[in-house]
Amino acid sequence: MKPYSYLITAFTGLVLAGLTSSACAKSLASECAEAKAEFLSKDESLKKTLSKASGYAIFPKVAKGAFGIGAAAGKGEVYETGNDKAVGEAKLKQVTVGFQAGGQAYAELILFEDKTSLDNFKKGNFEFSAQVSAVAIKAGASANAKYEHGVIVLTVAKGGLMYEASVGGQKFKYKAY
């Protein structure tokens, strides 16, 4: 391993640790409920979009750090439409490569267009390539968002600062309750 690789790994680890250390006392369910409420408050049209989806996964806090190579991680819950009770837990991991530096935290909401998309996610080895893009939530964003490969990905920035021109993908693991 090259000497600068250790530096990149250490920096990314410190940024991720700092971003994830706050709010450890809250339960995952309450964090997901708060994140959902925040998404809905920022975009009133999301309620209609959510009601038409087969289900959704919500990650209340995804922490991301980068210096050349980036990494992100988060934990959330999966819901089926019509049931406000979580059916399982999901973990998100992301790796990116490119011009990037900094750290940030954000919430992520993934809407599943149909039962097939939701079932594929629940099989436990779901991933997004660089072609699936996330939409930063604002008024009307979800009404204009289009499903790509059966999903819509929405995000809300929580804090931090990231300069980025990178390529990468997200990988998910699912565990039923």
N, C-alpha and C positions, 0 to 999 in steps of 0.2 A: 504494500500500500504506500502511495506517495505521501510525503510529509504534509502537504496541504490537505489531503483527504481527511486526516485526523482532525485538522482545524475545522473543516466544513462539517464533519460529523458532530464535533463538540458544540459548535455554534448552533447548528440546527436543533440538537438536543436541548440546549439551554433555552432557546426561544420557545420550543414546544412545552417544556416544563413550566416556564413562566406563564405561558398563556393558559395552560390547563390547571394550574394550581388554585385559582380562585373558584369560589362557589362549590367546593367539594362537599359541603354539608347538605346540599339539596339532593333530593332523590331524582333519578333519571326521569320518572313520570312527571314530576312537577316542573322540571326544566323543559321537557317536551311540551307541556301544556302552555308554559310561558312563551316558548318560541312560536308555537302555533298562533297564540293570541297576537304576538308581535307581527307575524306575517299577515294575519287578517286585518290588523289595524293599519298597516301600510298599503294594503290593496284590497278594497271592498269587493272587487270582482272575483277575488280568490275563492270566496265562499261558494259561488256558483261552479267554478272550475273544480273545486274539491268535491262537490256533490256529484259531479259527473264521472270522476275518476273511480277506478275499481279499488284503489287503496293508495296509501302514501307511507313514506318513511320520513321521519323528521330527526335531524341531528341538531340539537340545540347549541352545541359549541364544537366547531371544527377548528383545531389549532394548526397553523401552518407556519413553518419557518424555512428560510432558504438563504443560501449563499452559493450561487452557481447550481447546486443540486438542492432541490426542495423536497420536503416531506410534510405530510399533513395526516392528522388522525382525528377521529371523532367516534362517539358512541350515541346511538339513538334507538328509537322504537319504530315498529311497523304497525300500521293500522289498516283494517279493511273498511271500506266505505259503509256507512250505516251502523258502524260499531265504534263508539268512542273509547273502546278498551283496547289496549295494545295486545297484539297477537304474538309478538316476538321482539327480540332485541337484534340490532344490527350494528356492525362495526365497519367503519370506513377507513381506508388507508389510501394515500395518494403519494406518488413520486413524480416529480417534474424535473426537467433538465432545460437549461437555457440561461438567458440573462435575467437574473433575479437576486434580490437581496432584501432581507427584512423579516418581519413576523407579523402575523395577523390572526384574528379569530373571526369566524363567521358562523351563522346558522345556515343549514341547508335543508330544503324540503324537496323530496322527489315524489312526483305524482305518477301513478301507473295508469295508463290509458285503458287497459283491459285486464281480465283475469289472467290471461297468458303472460303478460308483462309482470304482473304481481307474482304469479307462481314461479316464473323464472328467477326473480329476485329471491324468493323464499327457498329456492333450491340450494342457496348458500354460496354459490360461486359466480356472482354477478359482477360485471365490471363495465366501466365506461371507457371508451377510447377517447382520443383527443377530439373526435368529431362531434361528440355530444357537448353542447355548450350550456353554461349556466346563465340564467337571467337574473340580474340584480333586481330585487323587488322594489316596486314603486307603484303608485296609483295606476291601475289599468294594465300592469305588466302581465298578469296571468291571463287576462282576456285576449291579449295579443300573442301570447306564447304558443308555439306549435309543438306537438309531440314529435320527438326524434327517437326512432327505434323503440317506440312505446312508452317513453318517459318525457316528463318536463322537469327540469331542474331549476329551482329558484333559490336565491341566496339573500341573506341580510348581513351586512357588515356589522361586527361587534366591536372592533377596535384593532389598533395596530397600524403598521405602515409597511406596504410591500411594493417594491418596484419589480415589475415582472414582464418578460416576454419569453414565455416558456411553453413547452409541450409536455404533456403527461397524461395520465389516466387515473381513474379511481377504481378501487377494488373493494368489494363488500363481502361480509360474512353475515349470515343470518342464523339465529337460534330461536326456535319456537318456545313460547312460555308454556 
